[in-house]
């Protein structure tokens, strides 16, 4: 994440424009890391191409109805790490259970699930806003030092979430590789 910080700062100092055009077709961790590197809090605006559709992060309008169903469970025993899943349009709970193992079996848990698809900017912004809000609340309520984040969703969602993911603390990202989740990058 330190190299990502340096890259973002280098680009910001090297040019007057802060707009960055990116392909939304990335692995989850890379998409989230790119968004985080070129964060909204640093003044960047992303112009994302995903399957021929364009999404700009300086458009903030949202749909009014909720995007996710949210469930959470508290910690059993003072763990400072929690597990969060964001999955749509299919669930990820069974896949994540195998990845967390015994060390996180009793960690606080947050699950955001939806059967919806992102059909435009309004839905994307709503999904990202709800996900960020839920992650902030989850971390604060459980006094977590690290959140293990599993995203099973379109990659442009992960990119925009990373772009807006300030003030959430240390996040361990995972990617689905060879039939299982593997720890990849840490956002700090």
Secondary structure as GFF3:
##gff-version 3
##sequence-region A 1 188
A	DSSP	alpha_helix	2	14	.	.	.	ID=ss1
A	DSSP	beta_strand	19	23	.	.	.	ID=ss2
A	DSSP	alpha_helix	28	37	.	.	.	ID=ss3
A	DSSP	three_ten_helix	40	42	.	.	.	ID=ss4
A	DSSP	beta_strand	45	50	.	.	.	ID=ss5
A	DSSP	beta_strand	53	56	.	.	.	ID=ss6
A	DSSP	beta_strand	69	73	.	.	.	ID=ss7
A	DSSP	beta_strand	81	88	.	.	.	ID=ss8
A	DSSP	alpha_helix	93	100	.	.	.	ID=ss9
A	DSSP	three_ten_helix	102	104	.	.	.	ID=ss10
A	DSSP	beta_strand	108	114	.	.	.	ID=ss11
A	DSSP	alpha_helix	121	142	.	.	.	ID=ss12
A	DSSP	beta_strand	146	152	.	.	.	ID=ss13
A	DSSP	alpha_helix	155	163	.	.	.	ID=ss14
A	DSSP	beta_strand	170	177	.	.	.	ID=ss15
A	DSSP	beta_strand	180	187	.	.	.	ID=ss16
###
